[in-house]
Amino acid sequence: MKTIVIIPSRLSASRLPGKPLLKINGTSMISHVFQKASKANIGDVFVATEDQEIVDDVKSNGGKAILTSKNPKTGTDRIYEAIKKIEIQDIELVMNLQGDEPLMNINDIRNLHNHMVRTKSQIGTLASKISDKNFFNKESVVKVVANEELDYNKFPLALNFYRKEEKLNKNTYHHLGIYCFQIEALKKFVSLNQTEREIENKLEQLRALDNNININVGLASSSPVGVDTKEDFVAIKKIMEYKS
């Protein structure tokens, strides 16, 4: 089954402008994410971006990048634009790895891919158990509610995604910034208009649920926090520099 990994990235993030090029151990964050995706070894990896500076950085670190327009509404729309430019034939699965998740576990990436190959689900993603109760109140931490308890062998359906605290469900988990699409599901997704819930919550996965496209959820072994703020970056930088 032919899979490609595309990492959407842009400099104009509202909360932390320029974050893809922030350096950790002398290497940009976006290049760290590219290297993680490459080590997972599930398919060719590309960064999709509207910024030439990111293209130049990724290529200077041995990666592949595609310059897209500044028009995409979301990262997934950007990914589809990049796929059309790549012109790789017979793609079946497309992995969308967020460019601000440098701590994503390589085995978790592989496990999501294995779930998708095994189940032929339309869209798959990952979530981890919530050990820090403060996560429930942090809008930067996205939560997912599954229709049953997660374990490493299950791939249940997502019922909802949210940022703000809602009525707590026992099957609520920390949603990670990674998706895997069947190519036909991706084509359908980008053909749909953004929904009210998607726009209000700034969560594009709600576009899928609002249009009856299923998203299945696998359990991740680790709970990496993405870089959303300067504080997030400082914390992740400390972790990564300590490990090295």
C-alpha positions in Angstrom: 0.0 0.0 0.0 1.6 3.3 -1.1 1.7 5.9 1.6 3.1 9.5 1.6 3.6 11.7 4.6 3.0 15.5 4.2 3.7 18.0 7.0 1.8 21.3 6.6 3.7 24.3 7.9 3.6 28.1 7.7 5.3 31.0 9.4 2.2 33.1 10.1 0.9 31.2 13.1 -1.2 33.6 15.1 0.1 32.7 18.6 3.7 32.1 17.8 4.8 33.6 14.5 7.8 32.0 12.8 7.6 28.9 15.0 8.6 26.3 12.3 12.1 27.9 12.0 12.7 28.2 15.8 15.9 26.2 16.6 16.3 23.3 18.9 19.8 21.8 19.1 20.7 24.0 16.1 18.0 22.5 13.9 14.6 24.1 13.0 11.5 22.6 14.5 10.1 21.8 11.1 13.2 19.9 10.2 13.0 17.9 13.4 9.5 16.9 12.5 10.6 15.9 9.0 13.3 13.7 10.4 10.9 12.0 12.8 8.5 11.2 9.9 11.4 9.9 7.7 12.6 7.6 10.5 9.1 6.1 10.7 9.8 4.7 7.2 6.2 4.4 6.0 6.6 6.4 2.8 8.1 9.5 1.1 7.9 12.6 3.3 7.3 16.2 2.1 6.8 19.5 3.9 4.0 21.6 2.3 4.3 25.3 2.9 3.5 28.8 1.5 6.8 30.2 2.7 10.0 30.0 0.7 12.1 30.3 3.9 10.6 27.0 5.1 11.3 25.3 1.8 14.9 26.5 1.9 15.4 25.4 5.5 14.0 21.9 4.9 16.0 21.4 1.8 19.2 22.6 3.5 18.6 19.8 6.1 18.2 17.1 3.5 14.4 17.1 3.3 11.9 17.6 0.5 9.4 20.5 0.5 6.7 21.8 -1.8 5.7 25.5 -2.1 1.9 25.9 -2.1 -0.4 28.9 -2.5 -1.4 31.1 0.4 -5.0 30.3 -0.1 -5.6 27.0 1.7 -8.2 27.3 4.5 -6.6 24.6 6.6 -3.5 22.4 6.8 -5.5 19.5 5.2 -6.4 21.7 2.2 -2.8 22.6 1.9 -1.8 18.9 1.9 -4.2 18.1 -1.0 -2.8 21.0 -3.0 0.7 19.6 -2.4 -0.4 16.1 -3.5 -1.5 17.5 -6.8 1.9 19.1 -7.3 3.9 16.0 -6.3 2.3 13.9 -9.1 3.1 10.6 -7.4 0.9 7.8 -8.9 -1.2 5.2 -7.0 -1.2 6.9 -3.6 -3.6 5.1 -1.2 -2.8 6.6 2.2 -1.8 10.2 3.1 -0.4 10.8 6.5 -0.8 14.4 7.8 1.7 15.1 10.6 1.5 18.5 12.2 4.7 20.6 11.9 4.6 21.7 15.5 4.8 18.2 17.1 8.6 17.5 17.3 8.1 15.1 20.2 5.8 12.7 18.2 6.8 9.1 18.9 8.0 7.2 15.8 6.4 4.0 16.9 3.0 5.8 17.3 3.3 7.0 13.7 3.9 3.5 12.6 1.1 2.1 14.7 -1.4 4.6 13.2 -0.3 3.5 9.7 -0.7 -0.2 10.7 -4.3 0.5 12.0 -5.2 2.2 8.7 -3.8 -0.6 6.6 -5.5 -3.2 8.7 -9.0 -1.6 9.0 -9.2 0.4 5.7 -10.8 3.2 7.8 -11.6 6.5 6.1 -9.6 8.7 8.5 -7.5 7.7 11.5 -5.8 9.7 14.2 -4.2 9.2 17.6 -4.9 10.1 21.2 -3.3 9.6 24.6 -4.5 9.2 28.1 -4.8 12.4 30.1 -2.7 12.3 33.2 -2.7 16.1 33.9 -6.2 17.3 34.8 -5.2 20.8 33.8 -5.4 19.7 30.2 -9.1 19.8 30.5 -9.1 23.5 30.9 -6.4 24.3 28.4 -7.9 25.4 25.0 -4.5 24.7 23.3 -4.9 21.0 24.2 -7.5 19.4 21.9 -9.6 16.6 23.4 -11.3 13.7 21.7 -14.2 11.6 22.9 -14.2 8.0 21.7 -17.1 5.6 21.6 -15.2 3.1 23.8 -12.1 2.9 25.9 -8.9 3.0 24.0 -6.2 0.3 24.0 -3.4 -0.6 21.7 -5.4 -3.2 19.7 -8.6 -1.1 19.2 -9.4 1.6 16.7 -12.8 2.9 17.8 -14.8 5.9 16.4 -14.3 9.5 17.5 -17.6 11.0 18.7 -16.4 14.6 19.2 -13.5 16.9 19.4 -13.3 20.0 21.5 -11.0 22.6 23.1 -13.1 24.1 25.9 -14.1 22.1 28.9 -17.3 20.2 28.4 -19.1 17.5 30.4 -16.3 15.0 31.1 -16.7 11.6 29.5 -14.8 8.7 30.7 -13.5 8.0 27.2 -12.0 11.5 26.8 -8.4 11.6 25.6 -5.7 14.1 24.5 -5.9 14.4 20.7 -2.5 14.4 18.9 -1.7 16.4 15.8 -1.6 13.5 13.3 -4.1 12.1 10.8 -4.0 9.4 8.1 -6.5 9.6 5.2 -7.6 7.1 2.6 -6.9 9.2 -0.6 -10.7 9.2 -1.5 -11.6 10.4 2.0 -9.1 13.2 1.6 -10.5 14.2 -1.7 -14.1 14.3 -0.3 -12.9 16.2 2.8 -11.3 19.1 0.8 -14.4 19.3 -1.5 -16.6 20.2 1.5 -17.3 23.7 2.8 -16.0 24.5 6.3 -18.7 23.9 8.9 -19.9 26.3 11.6 -18.5 24.0 14.3 -15.1 23.8 12.5 -14.8 27.6 12.2 -16.0 28.3 15.8 -13.7 25.7 17.4 -10.8 26.1 14.9 -10.8 22.3 14.6 -10.9 21.0 11.0 -11.7 17.5 12.0 -15.2 18.6 12.9 -15.7 19.2 9.1 -15.4 15.4 8.7 -17.8 14.5 11.6 -20.3 17.1 10.5 -20.4 15.5 7.1 -20.7 11.9 8.4 -17.1 11.0 7.5 -15.9 8.6 10.3 -12.6 9.2 12.1 -11.1 6.3 14.0 -8.8 6.8 17.0 -5.8 4.7 18.1 -4.1 4.9 21.4 -0.7 6.6 21.5 2.1 5.4 23.8 3.2 9.0 24.6 1.4 12.3 25.1 3.5 15.0 23.3 2.3 18.5 23.6 2.5 20.5 20.3 4.1 24.0 20.2 1.3 26.5 20.4 2.8 29.2 22.5 6.3 30.5 23.5 5.9 28.6 26.8 5.3 25.4 24.9 8.4 26.0 22.8 10.6 26.7 25.8 9.4 23.5 27.5 9.9 21.3 24.5 13.3 22.8 23.8 14.4 21.9 27.3 13.2 18.3 26.9 14.8 17.8 23.5 18.1 19.4 24.5 18.2 17.3 27.7 17.7 14.1 25.7 20.5 14.9 23.4 
